[in-house]
Amino acid sequence: MALKITTWNIKDSDKLVTVAPTSDVEARRQRVRKTIEEINPDILCIQEGPQGEKAIDDFCTQVLNRQWLPALLQQNGEPIGAHDNDYETKGTQWIWFLVREGLAGKCKLQSPNVWHAFAGGKRWTVHPWGEEKPKHHSHYRHPQVLVFDLGAGQQIEFIGVHLKSKINLKSITRDKEDNLTGEYLKEALQARMKLATEARNVRHYIAAKFNQAAQPALIVVGDCNDGPGHDFFETEYLFFDLISNIQGDVVIAERFFNHVLFDFPSDLRWTAKFPDEVSKIPASKNPLLLDHILISQSLVRRGLVNAGIVEHEAYERHNAGSNNSSRSSDHRPVSCKLGKVA
């Protein structure tokens, strides 16, 4: 069977869940629904999803007409929302897997307790540059794992992520030589180090899977809040890029993950545009690839040529005539088609 996977950060999707939508909310609902209908994924991973089981179930009713259904930890006979604390997610921006109605019976959401057992616990230590005493960090938005049953003893694990944001609310300060100084610099570096350790924690989970199966079928999807390459801080201070932490070491080829956009045109390989205040680059000239689908080698061998796409066309078509209040999101969806998964 073929399978289409899509990841999309739907900004402030909790605001779409209401019994009394404003005109802007109704416009956003329609744009989100029509975009997803055109993309037509089998499995959709959303970030900035609404908080809690009841809210995402309402989202699927009010926005998607239940064409896609949420994968929940809820069990038969239990009240919806009984497991909200078990998702290990803080705040209002949750990660959810939505599954095409006919495939819901093949999918099961895995408890984060399994993740903790495989990755070594809920928290880990972080040593900021030059500090002897470690700090502790954990996932603010805990990764969610969807297990898709292919039958005949085969399965695919989808790892949904929304890693730490690099947003910095401190005031930018510089010395006489225009070097960054003070709390802004400290906050920026700590955020990026924590972000990198979240990616490393994902790799700890992946490593555990390779210790259990020779060729596990794994797909990492979601908003990594960073992309390949080096921004100012990674070039001047940190000397690494985020995506390599998730992809792994290409020398250990069987554990290296391929990016589905590797052969997608480079000028279209972006999903959001945000201003870079440090380098003084406006949003219009700063396309960023923040949203990713990365696939383990056992799935790559089934063929990935021209498989990945940034869904610019569907996004632009259904956001024509919108404004900041009524457009669907500030991120574009990314999709991948797997031709032979079973």
SETORDO-847957 format. One record per residue (C-alpha): residue number from 1; x negated, y negated, z negated. Coordinates in steps of 0.5 Angstrom, whole numbers, plus 500, padded with zeros to 3 digits. Example, Ala and Ser with C-alpha at 12.3 -4.5 7.8 and 13.67 -1.06 7.14 Angstrom:
! SETORDO-847957
ZASE; n; east; north; up
ZASE; 1; 475; 509; 484;
ZASE; 2; 473; 502; 486;
END
This chain:
! SETORDO-847957
ZASE; n; east; north; up
ZASE; 1; 500; 500; 500;
ZASE; 2; 498; 493; 501;
ZASE; 3; 498; 488; 495;
ZASE; 4; 498; 480; 495;
ZASE; 5; 495; 477; 489;
ZASE; 6; 496; 469; 488;
ZASE; 7; 493; 465; 482;
ZASE; 8; 496; 458; 481;
ZASE; 9; 495; 453; 475;
ZASE; 10; 502; 450; 475;
ZASE; 11; 501; 443; 471;
ZASE; 12; 506; 442; 465;
ZASE; 13; 510; 448; 467;
ZASE; 14; 513; 448; 461;
ZASE; 15; 517; 441; 463;
ZASE; 16; 520; 445; 468;
ZASE; 17; 524; 449; 463;
ZASE; 18; 530; 445; 461;
ZASE; 19; 538; 446; 461;
ZASE; 20; 538; 438; 463;
ZASE; 21; 533; 437; 469;
ZASE; 22; 532; 430; 471;
ZASE; 23; 531; 429; 478;
ZASE; 24; 524; 429; 478;
ZASE; 25; 524; 436; 474;
ZASE; 26; 529; 439; 479;
ZASE; 27; 524; 436; 485;
ZASE; 28; 518; 440; 482;
ZASE; 29; 522; 446; 481;
ZASE; 30; 524; 446; 488;
ZASE; 31; 517; 445; 490;
ZASE; 32; 514; 450; 486;
ZASE; 33; 520; 455; 488;
ZASE; 34; 519; 454; 495;
ZASE; 35; 511; 454; 495;
ZASE; 36; 511; 461; 492;
ZASE; 37; 517; 464; 496;
ZASE; 38; 513; 462; 502;
ZASE; 39; 506; 465; 499;
ZASE; 40; 510; 471; 497;
ZASE; 41; 505; 474; 493;
ZASE; 42; 506; 481; 490;
ZASE; 43; 503; 479; 483;
ZASE; 44; 502; 472; 481;
ZASE; 45; 498; 469; 475;
ZASE; 46; 500; 462; 473;
ZASE; 47; 496; 458; 468;
ZASE; 48; 499; 452; 464;
ZASE; 49; 505; 457; 464;
ZASE; 50; 510; 455; 458;
ZASE; 51; 509; 457; 451;
ZASE; 52; 512; 464; 449;
ZASE; 53; 516; 469; 452;
ZASE; 54; 523; 466; 452;
ZASE; 55; 520; 460; 455;
ZASE; 56; 517; 464; 461;
ZASE; 57; 523; 468; 462;
ZASE; 58; 527; 462; 462;
ZASE; 59; 522; 459; 467;
ZASE; 60; 523; 465; 472;
ZASE; 61; 531; 464; 471;
ZASE; 62; 531; 457; 472;
ZASE; 63; 525; 456; 477;
ZASE; 64; 524; 462; 481;
ZASE; 65; 531; 465; 481;
ZASE; 66; 528; 472; 478;
ZASE; 67; 525; 474; 484;
ZASE; 68; 519; 474; 480;
ZASE; 69; 519; 477; 473;
ZASE; 70; 514; 476; 467;
ZASE; 71; 510; 482; 465;
ZASE; 72; 511; 481; 457;
ZASE; 73; 508; 485; 451;
ZASE; 74; 516; 485; 449;
ZASE; 75; 518; 493; 448;
ZASE; 76; 525; 495; 450;
ZASE; 77; 530; 494; 444;
ZASE; 78; 526; 488; 441;
ZASE; 79; 528; 481; 441;
ZASE; 80; 524; 477; 446;
ZASE; 81; 519; 472; 443;
ZASE; 82; 518; 478; 437;
ZASE; 83; 510; 478; 440;
ZASE; 84; 509; 471; 441;
ZASE; 85; 503; 471; 436;
ZASE; 86; 500; 477; 439;
ZASE; 87; 498; 474; 446;
ZASE; 88; 493; 470; 441;
ZASE; 89; 494; 464; 445;
ZASE; 90; 494; 457; 442;
ZASE; 91; 497; 451; 445;
ZASE; 92; 502; 450; 450;
ZASE; 93; 498; 452; 456;
ZASE; 94; 499; 460; 457;
ZASE; 95; 497; 465; 462;
ZASE; 96; 502; 469; 465;
ZASE; 97; 503; 475; 470;
ZASE; 98; 509; 474; 474;
ZASE; 99; 511; 481; 478;
ZASE; 100; 515; 481; 484;
ZASE; 101; 522; 484; 482;
ZASE; 102; 521; 491; 485;
ZASE; 103; 514; 492; 482;
ZASE; 104; 515; 491; 475;
ZASE; 105; 516; 498; 473;
ZASE; 106; 509; 499; 476;
ZASE; 107; 506; 494; 471;
ZASE; 108; 504; 493; 464;
ZASE; 109; 501; 488; 460;
ZASE; 110; 495; 490; 455;
ZASE; 111; 495; 488; 448;
ZASE; 112; 489; 483; 447;
ZASE; 113; 487; 488; 441;
ZASE; 114; 484; 492; 447;
ZASE; 115; 480; 486; 449;
ZASE; 116; 477; 485; 442;
ZASE; 117; 475; 492; 441;
ZASE; 118; 472; 492; 448;
ZASE; 119; 469; 485; 448;
ZASE; 120; 466; 485; 441;
ZASE; 121; 471; 482; 437;
ZASE; 122; 475; 475; 437;
ZASE; 123; 470; 470; 436;
ZASE; 124; 462; 470; 437;
ZASE; 125; 457; 465; 436;
ZASE; 126; 454; 459; 440;
ZASE; 127; 447; 456; 439;
ZASE; 128; 447; 449; 442;
ZASE; 129; 441; 446; 444;
ZASE; 130; 436; 445; 439;
ZASE; 131; 440; 447; 433;
ZASE; 132; 438; 453; 429;
ZASE; 133; 445; 454; 425;
ZASE; 134; 450; 457; 430;
ZASE; 135; 457; 455; 431;
ZASE; 136; 463; 460; 432;
ZASE; 137; 468; 460; 438;
ZASE; 138; 473; 464; 441;
ZASE; 139; 478; 463; 447;
ZASE; 140; 483; 458; 446;
ZASE; 141; 487; 461; 452;
ZASE; 142; 486; 468; 451;
ZASE; 143; 485; 472; 457;
ZASE; 144; 491; 476; 459;
ZASE; 145; 490; 483; 462;
ZASE; 146; 495; 486; 467;
ZASE; 147; 495; 494; 469;
ZASE; 148; 498; 496; 475;
ZASE; 149; 499; 503; 476;
ZASE; 150; 498; 505; 483;
ZASE; 151; 500; 513; 482;
ZASE; 152; 496; 519; 482;
ZASE; 153; 492; 517; 476;
ZASE; 154; 489; 510; 479;
ZASE; 155; 490; 503; 477;
ZASE; 156; 488; 496; 478;
ZASE; 157; 486; 491; 472;
ZASE; 158; 488; 484; 473;
ZASE; 159; 484; 479; 468;
ZASE; 160; 488; 473; 468;
ZASE; 161; 483; 467; 465;
ZASE; 162; 484; 459; 464;
ZASE; 163; 477; 458; 461;
ZASE; 164; 475; 452; 457;
ZASE; 165; 477; 445; 460;
ZASE; 166; 471; 440; 461;
ZASE; 167; 475; 434; 459;
ZASE; 168; 471; 429; 455;
ZASE; 169; 475; 423; 451;
ZASE; 170; 469; 420; 448;
ZASE; 171; 467; 413; 451;
ZASE; 172; 461; 414; 456;
ZASE; 173; 455; 410; 453;
ZASE; 174; 448; 409; 456;
ZASE; 175; 441; 407; 454;
ZASE; 176; 437; 401; 458;
ZASE; 177; 435; 406; 463;
ZASE; 178; 442; 409; 465;
ZASE; 179; 441; 415; 461;
ZASE; 180; 447; 418; 458;
ZASE; 181; 447; 418; 450;
ZASE; 182; 451; 419; 444;
ZASE; 183; 457; 423; 443;
ZASE; 184; 459; 423; 450;
ZASE; 185; 453; 427; 452;
ZASE; 186; 454; 431; 446;
ZASE; 187; 461; 433; 447;
ZASE; 188; 460; 434; 454;
ZASE; 189; 454; 439; 453;
ZASE; 190; 458; 443; 448;
ZASE; 191; 464; 444; 452;
ZASE; 192; 460; 447; 458;
ZASE; 193; 456; 451; 453;
ZASE; 194; 463; 454; 450;
ZASE; 195; 466; 455; 457;
ZASE; 196; 460; 459; 459;
ZASE; 197; 460; 463; 453;
ZASE; 198; 468; 464; 455;
ZASE; 199; 465; 467; 462;
ZASE; 200; 460; 471; 458;
ZASE; 201; 466; 474; 454;
ZASE; 202; 469; 476; 460;
ZASE; 203; 463; 480; 462;
ZASE; 204; 463; 483; 456;
ZASE; 205; 470; 486; 457;
ZASE; 206; 468; 488; 464;
ZASE; 207; 461; 491; 462;
ZASE; 208; 466; 496; 457;
ZASE; 209; 470; 498; 463;
ZASE; 210; 464; 500; 467;
ZASE; 211; 462; 504; 461;
ZASE; 212; 469; 508; 461;
ZASE; 213; 469; 509; 469;
ZASE; 214; 464; 509; 474;
ZASE; 215; 468; 505; 479;
ZASE; 216; 473; 501; 475;
ZASE; 217; 478; 497; 480;
ZASE; 218; 478; 490; 477;
ZASE; 219; 480; 483; 479;
ZASE; 220; 479; 476; 475;
ZASE; 221; 484; 471; 477;
ZASE; 222; 485; 464; 474;
ZASE; 223; 483; 457; 473;
ZASE; 224; 475; 457; 471;
ZASE; 225; 475; 449; 470;
ZASE; 226; 469; 450; 474;
ZASE; 227; 466; 452; 480;
ZASE; 228; 460; 455; 484;
ZASE; 229; 454; 450; 484;
ZASE; 230; 451; 445; 479;
ZASE; 231; 455; 439; 477;
ZASE; 232; 451; 433; 474;
ZASE; 233; 450; 436; 467;
ZASE; 234; 449; 443; 470;
ZASE; 235; 443; 440; 474;
ZASE; 236; 440; 436; 469;
ZASE; 237; 441; 439; 462;
ZASE; 238; 444; 446; 463;
ZASE; 239; 441; 449; 469;
ZASE; 240; 446; 455; 470;
ZASE; 241; 453; 455; 474;
ZASE; 242; 459; 458; 471;
ZASE; 243; 461; 462; 476;
ZASE; 244; 455; 466; 476;
ZASE; 245; 456; 468; 469;
ZASE; 246; 463; 471; 471;
ZASE; 247; 460; 474; 478;
ZASE; 248; 455; 478; 474;
ZASE; 249; 448; 480; 477;
ZASE; 250; 447; 481; 484;
ZASE; 251; 441; 486; 483;
ZASE; 252; 446; 490; 479;
ZASE; 253; 450; 491; 485;
ZASE; 254; 456; 496; 483;
ZASE; 255; 457; 491; 477;
ZASE; 256; 457; 485; 482;
ZASE; 257; 464; 481; 483;
ZASE; 258; 465; 478; 490;
ZASE; 259; 469; 472; 491;
ZASE; 260; 475; 472; 496;
ZASE; 261; 473; 466; 499;
ZASE; 262; 466; 468; 501;
ZASE; 263; 468; 467; 508;
ZASE; 264; 474; 462; 508;
ZASE; 265; 472; 455; 511;
ZASE; 266; 467; 451; 507;
ZASE; 267; 471; 444; 508;
ZASE; 268; 477; 448; 506;
ZASE; 269; 474; 451; 500;
ZASE; 270; 477; 447; 494;
ZASE; 271; 483; 447; 490;
ZASE; 272; 483; 440; 486;
ZASE; 273; 481; 433; 486;
ZASE; 274; 479; 430; 480;
ZASE; 275; 474; 423; 479;
ZASE; 276; 467; 424; 476;
ZASE; 277; 466; 418; 472;
ZASE; 278; 459; 420; 470;
ZASE; 279; 457; 420; 477;
ZASE; 280; 462; 415; 479;
ZASE; 281; 465; 419; 485;
ZASE; 282; 473; 418; 486;
ZASE; 283; 478; 423; 486;
ZASE; 284; 479; 423; 493;
ZASE; 285; 472; 424; 495;
ZASE; 286; 471; 430; 490;
ZASE; 287; 474; 436; 492;
ZASE; 288; 473; 442; 487;
ZASE; 289; 474; 449; 487;
ZASE; 290; 476; 451; 480;
ZASE; 291; 481; 457; 481;
ZASE; 292; 478; 463; 483;
ZASE; 293; 479; 471; 485;
ZASE; 294; 473; 475; 484;
ZASE; 295; 474; 483; 485;
ZASE; 296; 470; 489; 483;
ZASE; 297; 466; 493; 488;
ZASE; 298; 471; 499; 488;
ZASE; 299; 476; 494; 491;
ZASE; 300; 471; 490; 496;
ZASE; 301; 469; 497; 499;
ZASE; 302; 477; 497; 502;
ZASE; 303; 476; 491; 506;
ZASE; 304; 476; 483; 504;
ZASE; 305; 474; 480; 511;
ZASE; 306; 479; 474; 512;
ZASE; 307; 482; 476; 505;
ZASE; 308; 482; 470; 501;
ZASE; 309; 485; 463; 502;
ZASE; 310; 487; 457; 499;
ZASE; 311; 494; 456; 500;
ZASE; 312; 493; 448; 503;
ZASE; 313; 499; 449; 508;
ZASE; 314; 504; 452; 503;
ZASE; 315; 502; 447; 498;
ZASE; 316; 502; 441; 503;
ZASE; 317; 509; 443; 506;
ZASE; 318; 513; 443; 500;
ZASE; 319; 510; 437; 497;
ZASE; 320; 511; 432; 503;
ZASE; 321; 514; 426; 500;
ZASE; 322; 513; 427; 493;
ZASE; 323; 509; 423; 488;
ZASE; 324; 505; 424; 481;
ZASE; 325; 512; 425; 478;
ZASE; 326; 515; 430; 483;
ZASE; 327; 509; 434; 486;
ZASE; 328; 509; 441; 484;
ZASE; 329; 502; 441; 481;
ZASE; 330; 495; 438; 481;
ZASE; 331; 492; 445; 483;
ZASE; 332; 493; 449; 490;
ZASE; 333; 494; 456; 489;
ZASE; 334; 489; 461; 492;
ZASE; 335; 491; 468; 494;
ZASE; 336; 488; 474; 497;
ZASE; 337; 491; 480; 501;
ZASE; 338; 488; 487; 499;
ZASE; 339; 490; 492; 505;
ZASE; 340; 489; 499; 502;
ZASE; 341; 490; 499; 494;
ZASE; 342; 493; 506; 494;
END
